[in-house]
Amino acid sequence: MAIPRLVQGHIEYATPLAVIDAAPEGYVYIHFAWFHWWRRHWLAEWAGFVPRPEIDPDLVGDAWLAAMNQWRRRVQDQLEDHSCLDHAIDLEAWAACLAEGPGRGVCVDVTRYGWPVGDYVWCRYNPVLHDIEWPEEHTFIEVRTDTLEVVANQRSHRPIRDAVPGQRVIDITHTPWARFYGSVFGRFVWREAEGRWGFEPTTTRRRWSWRHPITSWCARGAPLVPPAVRAALAEAPIDLHLLTPGTVREKVPA
């Protein structure tokens, strides 16, 4: 259901309109997310086609909201009767929530955001607004799988999926690499003499850009990665799980 689209230099995702518009006549697309009521963490998501709400068009204000809430509740209680397009669940968290008793899980209609299923896993529930709260942004690097060159540094409130063939997005949040976000440019290399993975920062210098003339004039010729950061990147520890399994180890001198 998810498709990539480039927005202001960031790869983001949205539920395609073709999916939403594919609802059978008399049905609408809806997306629910469940959270723990007072711990507020994510539990599950469900998206699919459900019967269109039949509400008196003359209702307004609180009366209309009440009718819509009743419709959503009926839909939630009868999800097994409706056509599911996609779903995601944390089975352990869901089971723990059920074991605590009724009323511990709360459902939020997140259809209006247009994100695909699975993109709300870092969100939290706000019991005052009965809505979701955005989490802190995660930081990512995007790496070519053939050369292990870092081609992008990205930030997002939700998971960023691989979108370009031959490139892999890696979450570096809470790793030693997070503090270098924005300057992680270069490539991962296998240091044969040391028997370990290392990082070879780029020596590229900033170039002129007609789209940003003033910034380019001030920064033109400056190293893309400052010397102090280059030295720190070269020594930063690398967890092997960050690299693509089966990657060819190009040997370089220590």
Buried (B, 14 or more C-beta within 10 A) or exposed (E): BBEBEEEEEEBBBBBBEEBBEEBEEEBBBBBBBBBBBEBBBBBBBBBBBBBEBEBEEEEEEEEBEEBBEEBBEEBBEEBEEBEEBBBBBBEEBBEBBEEEEEEBBBBBBBBEBBBBBBBBBBBBBEEEEEEBEEBEBBBBBBBBBEBBBBEBBBBBBBBBBBBEEEBBBBBBBEBBBEBBBEBBBBBBBBBEEEEEBBBBBBEEEBEEEEEEEEEBEEBEEEBBBEEEBBEBBEEBEBEEEBBBEEBEEEEEEE
